[in-house]
Amino acid sequence: MKTLTIGLLWHSINSGNLGVGALTIGNIALIRRAAEAAGLPVRFVILGFVDPGRPAYVEGADIEFVRLNTKAMVPAGRFTARCDSAIA
């Protein structure tokens, strides 16, 4: 069975803004629950910025993080092409 890859654009693994962190954690939890109910394996690719000096609080074997910074912006088209679906 194919693993469903979900892209989370502009999400964060360590934001000092806890609302941003809650959005990331909540989206992952909701998608995991829906995928489990559908019998689909799921993995996540998160595209976002890192807050320097803050530890990551969003982690997991099924989570990949693509780091953005002001010098090297990954074009959204290339990023979303790797995903079955993407949420901004």
Summary of the structure (lengths in Angstrom):
residues: 88
radius of gyration: 12.9
end to end distance: 26.3
largest distance: 40.4
contacts: 230
relative contact order: 0.30
helix: 31%
strand: 26%
